[in-house]
Amino acid sequence: MFAHNKRLQYTVRVRECNPALANLMLEQFGGPQGELAAACRYFTQALGEDDAGRKDMLLDIATEELSHLEVIGTIVAMLNKGAKGQLAEATEAEAELFRSLQGAGNDSHVTQVLYGGGPALTNSGGQLWNAGYIDSIGEPTADLRSNIAAEARAKIVYERLIAVTDDPGVKEALGFLMTREIAHQKSFEKALYAISPNFPPGKLPGKPEFASVYFNMSQGEGDLRGPWNDEKLFAYVSDREQQAAVDGGDGQATMALSPDEERDYEAMRTRTASDPMSEPVTGVELGSGATPVDAANAAMDKPLP
């Protein structure tokens, strides 16, 4: 059960109308790192959580994220207020009004023309919010790590929004929201490390012969060693032969087929086989008037400029 308090969690003071900034703020309203996505992620995790402490924490933070959604939505609406009235009442000439909504770097038609100046469940590019932003998997040791990363991403978006406005009231409110992302990261990390063991995520252990191996797959200039592949923690494998068929097999794929499946497969393979000895004339060659080999030879014979 939810009960709404009409007071915002943080007081919002907007200095002036700024539709372009309002449009950017939508990233934290209906974007993948936004407050609605966070609220839905933690609320649905809470409903499926069996640990009383984690359930309480997730419900608290999910509900707070809804209050943050309210703060962001209020900022969007306030930044749009002046332009909303101008558009609704058509007080400016058509050309001037169009320029104010679609000027350089200003895509505020997303909030103005389509949504009448109110906050919309889209990101700043107009992409509709969708439940695909919720990446919960129902395993606390995995979901808590995902939550920590989600809060980190949201903090970075807030930093970028703070950097593009000089409105002191908006900066102050965004700074509060950014700081709450830090607080949530702390709570999620404490909850994660309160589970012991919590690594690797889930129940099953990894295969010990592969769990501490680092395969140096990208080789050449720029190869570096660090704590991510330190020899004290990882067996470092650069040899190409040792990177293939690491299970000791031949590295080939095999499958057992029934006699009927084998018959049908062979019939299909024979019917669709390519003839490596054929030299078919294709549409490309007919259209160009020359074979690709002729064109390549001509290009090779042409002296360099």
PyMOL commands that set and color helices and strands:
alter all, ss='L'
color gray80, all
select helices_A, chain A and resi 19-25+27-30+35-47+52-89+94-101+109-112+131-133+140-163+168-193+208-211+240-243+259-271+283-288+292-301
alter helices_A, ss='H'
color red, helices_A
select strands_A, chain A and resi 213-215+235-237
alter strands_A, ss='S'
color yellow, strands_A
deselect
rebuild
show_as cartoon
